[in-house]
């Protein structure tokens, strides 16, 4: 397989060099082809297949390109990669243009995925309503929540909406630690509950948690 693909790898690197630094890595029993770290094609058994997003599949199919079929444990799997035949290889401008679209779409997918992974609602206990409340409190993503910690984040929420109960604090603690609020480790639940009781007592006596130093720096 390596012998069949070596020449094609060299050909791909020469063809797509204007699109970035072209590298390869093992993928699907063959080689993934990357431009500046973005995988946009695969070489298998000496053939090149361009990666398609949902939007690009119709473009590839309109040119008569066919899917790559990858055998996994003897089961054929149709991949979202499309075969580059010799006719397309000879039309270098067209091929480079299609590869550029594949790189652009793959990069866009990565950016969307990264953005979704940083969304608060991907954490346990954080629904869309809690995410909006946290946004209004200036906590915009997973990093912000972890930086502030459960207690400080809770106090920031209290400035936006009064009468938030213990469950909200436990939900924040669970979101950061990766637990459903009902399944928090007993030590963490005890710590948060004690802090909540103390904070509510201070508030009931007219003390400002900020003045008491409860919001000084991340936890």
C-alpha positions, 0 to 999 in steps of 0.5 A: 500500500505504501508503495502505491501511495508514495508517488501519489503523495508526492504528486499531491504535495506538488499539486497543492503546495500553493494551498499551505504546508502539505503534510500527511498522516496515517488515516483510514488505512492510508494517509490523510493529506493536510494543509496547515494542519487541516485534513482535506483529502485521503490517499488510499491504495494510490488514489486521492479522495477529497473530503466533502462537507454536506455542502460540497457533496453535491458539487463533487457528485455533479462532477461524477465523483464517487465515494470512497468505501472503507472496509472496517473489520470486513464491513464496507463503510461509505465515507464522505471522501470523493475519488479524484480520477485521472481526468480531474488530475489533468485539470490542475486548476479545477482540482486545486479549486476543489481542494481549496473548497474542501480546506475552507469547509473543513476549517469552518467545521473545525471552528464551529466544533470548537465554538460548540465545545466551548458553549456552556450548554454542553456542560452537565446541568446547564440548559439554554436558560442557565446559559443565557443567565450566565451570559448576562452575568458576564460568563460567556463560555466554559473557560469563564465558568471554570475560571470563576468557579462555582461560588463566584459564578453563583454570586455573579448570577445573584446580581442578575436574578435574586432568590436563586437557590442551593440547586443552582450553586450545586448545578454550577459545581457539578457543571465544572466537575462533570457531574449531574447536580444530584450525583455530586461527590459528598465532599463537594456537595457538603462544601458548597452547601456550607458555603451557601448557608453562610452566604445566605446568612450574610445576605439576610443580615444585610452584608454584601458578599463582595464586601466580605471578600467572597468575590475576590479572585477565582476559586 
